[in-house]
Amino acid sequence: MIQLHEVSKIYEMGNDKVYALDHASMEIRRGEFVSIVGPSGSGKSTMMNIIGCLDNADEGEYMLDGILVEHYSERELARIRNRKIGFIFQNFNLLPRLTAEENVELPLIYQKLPFQERKHRVNEALEQVELSNRKKHLPTQLSGGQQQRVAIARALVTLPSLFLADEPTGNLDTKTGQEIMGLFHTLHEAGNTIVLITHDNQIAGEAERKIYIRDGKVKEDENYADGKNGMECSLCQ
């Protein structure tokens, strides 16, 4: 489903070039639950932006569902972001003046779906995350865990083929974080592809496969995170 080959993202700092991603290659198959784990500044956010078609690579190739992303038009990329990928962020990104159900409904309005179909999908999504009884509440009337459930319902409602979660438990206590991870396991068991980006090695261990990123370089070797071969264990701190 996702194939990155020698992908680099380069920023110029004066006369120097800084590689946020440095010839990164990886493959994620449909239906997998994969975590991308690394410390702050390792390139995780850049990786998420490229996988989610929010940014473009400067070098290398990114293929999504067998098609080079660079071959998609801007309109097609917008459609991918709205329909194919369900984004879940650490800060929830809910609109404060909209109720839970209105936040979940928003991407369907962008899709111009009929009113009745929107309401049906919203109710189903909120039921899946066990928040049907809180759908009229504003984000400020919800706990952090409930806000993240609303964010997951908003991702669910478009029926995406890929869930892209960026530090989804980062602002939650341990118990609530475990509940949210339970939701991801349920989504995975239903056949969904999940890419979870985190700095937390324990959370990353919930996935069936871990990919490590350090200094923009990607490896699937746990020794890379364990400080072996002369490397310090910054991922495990």
C-alpha positions as CSV (number, residue, x, y, z in Angstrom):
1,M,0.0,0.0,0.0
2,I,2.8,2.4,1.0
3,Q,6.2,2.3,-0.7
4,L,9.0,4.8,0.0
5,H,12.2,4.4,-1.9
6,E,15.2,6.6,-1.1
7,V,13.0,9.5,0.0
8,S,14.7,12.7,1.2
9,K,13.3,16.0,2.5
10,I,15.9,18.7,2.6
11,Y,15.9,22.1,4.2
12,E,18.6,24.8,3.5
13,M,20.1,26.5,6.6
14,G,22.4,29.2,5.2
15,N,24.9,27.3,3.1
16,D,24.1,24.0,4.7
17,K,21.6,21.3,3.8
18,V,19.7,19.6,6.6
19,Y,18.1,16.3,5.8
20,A,14.8,15.9,7.7
21,L,14.5,12.6,5.9
22,D,17.7,11.0,4.5
23,H,17.2,8.4,1.8
24,A,14.4,6.7,3.7
25,S,13.0,3.5,2.3
26,M,10.2,1.3,3.7
27,E,7.1,-0.6,2.7
28,I,3.7,-1.0,4.5
29,R,1.3,-3.6,3.3
30,R,-2.5,-3.3,3.3
31,G,-4.0,-4.4,6.5
32,E,-0.8,-4.0,8.6
33,F,-0.5,-2.2,11.9
34,V,2.9,-0.5,11.9
35,S,4.5,1.9,14.3
36,I,7.1,4.5,13.3
37,V,9.1,5.3,16.5
38,G,11.8,7.8,17.1
39,P,12.8,10.7,19.4
40,S,11.9,14.4,18.9
41,G,13.6,15.8,15.8
42,S,14.1,12.4,14.3
43,G,12.0,13.1,11.2
44,K,8.7,11.5,12.4
45,S,6.6,14.5,11.6
46,T,8.1,14.9,8.2
47,M,7.5,11.2,7.5
48,M,3.9,11.6,8.5
49,N,3.4,14.6,6.3
50,I,4.8,12.8,3.3
51,I,2.8,9.6,3.9
52,G,-0.3,11.7,4.4
53,C,0.3,13.6,1.2
54,L,0.5,16.9,3.2
55,D,4.1,17.5,1.9
56,N,6.2,16.4,-1.0
57,A,9.6,14.7,-0.9
58,D,12.6,16.5,-2.5
59,E,14.2,13.2,-3.7
60,G,13.2,9.6,-4.1
61,E,9.8,8.0,-4.8
62,Y,6.6,7.6,-2.8
63,M,4.1,5.1,-4.2
64,L,0.6,5.0,-2.7
65,D,-1.5,2.0,-3.9
66,G,0.9,1.4,-6.7
67,I,0.9,5.0,-8.1
68,L,3.6,7.5,-7.8
69,V,2.3,10.4,-5.6
70,E,4.0,12.9,-7.9
71,H,1.6,11.8,-10.7
72,Y,-1.5,12.8,-8.8
73,S,-3.0,16.3,-9.4
74,E,-3.6,18.7,-6.5
75,R,-7.4,17.9,-6.8
76,E,-6.6,14.1,-6.6
77,L,-4.3,14.6,-3.6
78,A,-7.1,16.6,-1.8
79,R,-9.4,13.7,-2.5
80,I,-6.9,11.2,-1.1
81,R,-6.5,13.3,2.1
82,N,-10.3,13.6,2.5
83,R,-11.3,10.0,1.6
84,K,-8.4,7.6,1.6
85,I,-6.6,8.7,4.8
86,G,-8.0,9.1,8.3
87,F,-5.8,11.5,10.2
88,I,-5.7,11.3,14.0
89,F,-3.5,14.0,15.8
90,Q,-2.1,14.4,19.3
91,N,-3.9,17.6,19.9
92,F,-7.2,16.2,18.6
93,N,-7.7,19.3,16.2
94,L,-11.4,19.6,17.0
95,L,-13.3,22.8,16.2
96,P,-14.2,24.3,19.7
97,R,-17.5,25.8,18.6
98,L,-18.8,22.6,17.1
99,T,-20.4,19.7,19.0
100,A,-18.9,16.2,18.8
101,E,-21.3,15.1,16.1
102,E,-20.7,18.3,14.1
103,N,-16.9,17.8,14.3
104,V,-17.4,14.2,13.0
105,E,-19.7,15.3,10.3
106,L,-17.4,18.0,8.9
107,P,-15.4,15.9,6.4
108,L,-18.6,14.5,5.0
109,I,-19.9,18.0,4.3
110,Y,-16.7,18.6,2.3
111,Q,-17.5,15.4,0.4
112,K,-21.0,16.8,-0.3
113,L,-22.8,13.7,0.9
114,P,-26.6,13.9,1.4
115,F,-27.9,14.9,4.8
116,Q,-29.4,11.6,5.8
117,E,-26.3,9.6,4.8
118,R,-24.1,12.0,6.8
119,K,-26.3,11.6,9.9
120,H,-26.2,7.8,9.5
121,R,-22.4,7.6,9.2
122,V,-21.9,10.1,12.1
123,N,-24.1,8.0,14.4
124,E,-22.3,4.8,13.4
125,A,-18.9,6.3,14.0
126,L,-19.7,7.8,17.4
127,E,-21.3,4.4,18.4
128,Q,-18.1,2.7,17.4
129,V,-16.1,4.8,19.8
130,E,-18.8,4.6,22.5
131,L,-19.7,8.3,22.5
132,S,-23.3,8.3,21.3
133,N,-24.4,9.7,24.6
134,R,-22.0,12.7,24.3
135,K,-22.6,13.7,20.7
136,K,-24.2,17.0,21.6
137,H,-21.3,18.1,23.8
138,L,-18.7,20.7,22.8
139,P,-15.0,19.7,23.0
140,T,-14.5,21.7,26.2
141,Q,-17.2,19.6,27.8
142,L,-15.3,16.4,27.1
143,S,-12.3,14.8,28.7
144,G,-9.0,14.4,26.8
145,G,-9.8,10.7,26.1
146,Q,-13.3,11.6,24.9
147,Q,-11.9,14.3,22.6
148,Q,-9.5,11.7,21.1
149,R,-12.4,9.3,20.6
150,V,-14.3,12.1,18.7
151,A,-11.1,12.6,16.6
152,I,-11.0,8.9,15.8
153,A,-14.7,8.9,14.9
154,R,-14.0,11.8,12.5
155,A,-11.4,9.7,10.9
156,L,-13.7,6.7,10.8
157,V,-16.6,8.4,9.2
158,T,-15.0,8.8,5.8
159,L,-14.4,5.0,5.6
160,P,-10.7,5.5,4.9
161,S,-8.3,2.7,3.8
162,L,-5.5,4.1,5.9
163,F,-5.4,5.5,9.4
164,L,-2.5,7.8,10.1
165,A,-2.1,8.5,13.8
166,D,0.5,11.0,15.1
167,E,1.2,10.6,18.8
168,P,-2.5,9.7,19.5
169,T,-1.9,9.1,23.2
170,G,0.7,11.9,23.8
171,N,-1.7,14.1,25.7
172,L,-3.5,11.3,27.6
173,D,-2.9,9.6,30.9
174,T,-1.8,6.0,30.9
175,K,-5.2,4.4,31.5
176,T,-6.9,6.6,28.8
177,G,-4.0,5.9,26.4
178,Q,-4.5,2.2,26.8
179,E,-8.2,2.6,26.0
180,I,-7.4,4.5,22.9
181,M,-4.9,1.8,21.8
182,G,-7.6,-0.7,22.4
183,L,-9.7,1.2,19.8
184,F,-6.8,1.0,17.3
185,H,-6.6,-2.8,17.9
186,T,-10.3,-3.1,17.1
187,L,-9.8,-1.1,13.9
188,H,-6.9,-3.3,12.9
189,E,-8.9,-6.5,13.6
190,A,-11.6,-5.1,11.3
191,G,-9.0,-5.1,8.5
192,N,-7.8,-1.5,8.5
193,T,-4.3,-0.4,7.8
194,I,-2.8,1.7,10.6
195,V,0.4,3.7,10.8
196,L,1.1,5.0,14.3
197,I,3.8,7.6,14.8
198,T,5.2,7.9,18.3
199,H,8.2,8.6,20.5
200,D,7.1,6.1,23.1
201,N,8.7,2.7,22.5
202,Q,6.0,1.0,24.7
203,I,3.2,2.4,22.7
204,A,5.1,1.5,19.5
205,G,5.2,-2.1,20.8
206,E,1.4,-2.3,20.5
207,A,1.8,-2.6,16.7
208,E,2.7,-5.8,14.9
209,R,5.7,-4.2,13.3
210,K,8.0,-1.4,14.3
211,I,10.0,0.9,12.1
212,Y,12.7,3.0,13.7
213,I,13.7,6.5,12.6
214,R,16.8,8.5,13.7
215,D,18.3,11.6,12.2
216,G,16.0,11.1,9.2
217,K,17.2,7.6,8.5
218,V,14.8,4.6,8.7
219,K,15.6,1.1,9.8
220,E,13.6,-1.9,10.9
221,D,16.4,-3.3,13.1
222,E,15.8,-3.0,16.8
223,N,19.5,-2.7,17.4
224,Y,19.2,0.7,15.8
225,A,17.1,1.8,18.7
226,D,19.0,-0.2,21.4
227,G,22.2,1.8,21.0
228,K,24.2,-1.2,19.6
229,N,26.8,-0.9,16.9
230,G,28.1,2.2,18.7
231,M,24.8,4.1,18.8
232,E,23.3,5.7,21.8
233,C,19.8,4.6,22.9
234,S,18.0,7.9,22.5
235,L,14.8,6.1,21.3
236,C,14.5,4.2,24.6
237,Q,14.6,7.2,26.9
